[in-house]
């Protein structure tokens, strides 16, 4: 299972998602993030089989410091609307 997050700060959310995925039967878990603190692998190494991060600086205070766009929180209604839109999209399968 591939789990993608917008970044890791404390690791609590990513850890919880990895543990839920494992409890639901995921044989292999890959956690991918664009940014995380330099010690993130020590924090989450036991929760995922593979960890992928594009940038893990020592000077890390918050995920938002690495985004140039608006990084404000979104509400549950917006998340639900995005998920419903994604589910409604037809899935294109590659030709055999």
C-alpha positions in Angstrom: 0.0 0.0 0.0 1.3 3.5 -0.9 0.5 6.2 1.7 1.2 9.8 0.6 1.1 12.7 3.0 1.8 16.4 2.5 4.7 16.2 4.9 5.7 14.8 8.3 6.1 17.1 11.3 5.7 14.9 14.4 4.8 11.8 12.5 1.7 11.1 14.6 -0.7 11.1 11.6 1.5 9.1 9.3 2.1 6.5 12.1 -1.6 6.1 12.7 -2.4 5.7 9.0 0.4 3.1 8.6 -0.8 1.2 11.6 -4.4 1.2 10.4 -3.2 0.0 6.9 -1.2 -2.8 8.5 -4.2 -3.8 10.8 -6.4 -4.0 7.7 -4.0 -6.4 6.0 -1.5 -4.4 4.0 1.5 -6.7 3.3 3.8 -3.9 2.4 3.6 -0.2 3.3 5.4 2.6 1.5 5.1 6.1 3.1 6.0 8.9 0.7 6.2 12.6 1.7 7.7 15.7 0.1 9.3 17.0 3.3 10.1 15.8 6.8 12.5 16.5 9.6 16.0 15.0 9.3 15.2 12.3 11.9 11.9 11.2 10.5 13.2 7.7 9.6 14.0 7.0 13.2 10.5 8.0 14.2 8.6 6.1 11.5 10.9 3.3 10.4 9.0 0.6 12.3 5.7 1.7 10.9 6.4 1.5 7.2 8.4 -0.9 5.1 9.8 1.9 2.9 10.1 5.6 3.5 10.5 8.1 0.7 11.1 11.8 1.3 12.3 14.4 -1.2 13.7 16.9 1.4 14.6 16.3 5.0 16.4 19.5 6.3 17.9 19.9 9.7 16.3 23.4 9.9 12.7 22.1 10.1 10.0 23.9 12.1 6.8 23.2 10.3 5.6 21.6 7.0 4.1 25.0 5.9 7.6 26.6 5.7 8.3 24.5 2.6 5.2 25.4 0.7 5.0 28.6 -1.4 1.2 28.4 -1.7 -1.5 28.8 0.9 -1.0 26.0 3.4 -4.1 26.7 5.5 -6.2 23.9 6.8 -9.3 22.7 4.8 -12.5 21.6 6.4 -14.1 18.2 6.4 -16.7 19.2 3.8 -14.0 20.1 1.3 -12.2 16.8 1.9 -15.4 14.9 1.4 -16.2 16.8 -1.8 -12.8 16.0 -3.2 -13.1 12.3 -2.4 -16.6 12.2 -3.9 -15.3 13.8 -7.1 -12.4 11.4 -7.3 -14.7 8.4 -6.9 -17.1 9.7 -9.6 -14.3 10.0 -12.2 -14.1 7.0 -14.6 -11.0 4.9 -14.2 -9.0 4.5 -17.4 -7.3 1.1 -17.7 -4.3 0.6 -19.9 -4.8 -1.5 -23.0 -4.0 -5.2 -22.6 
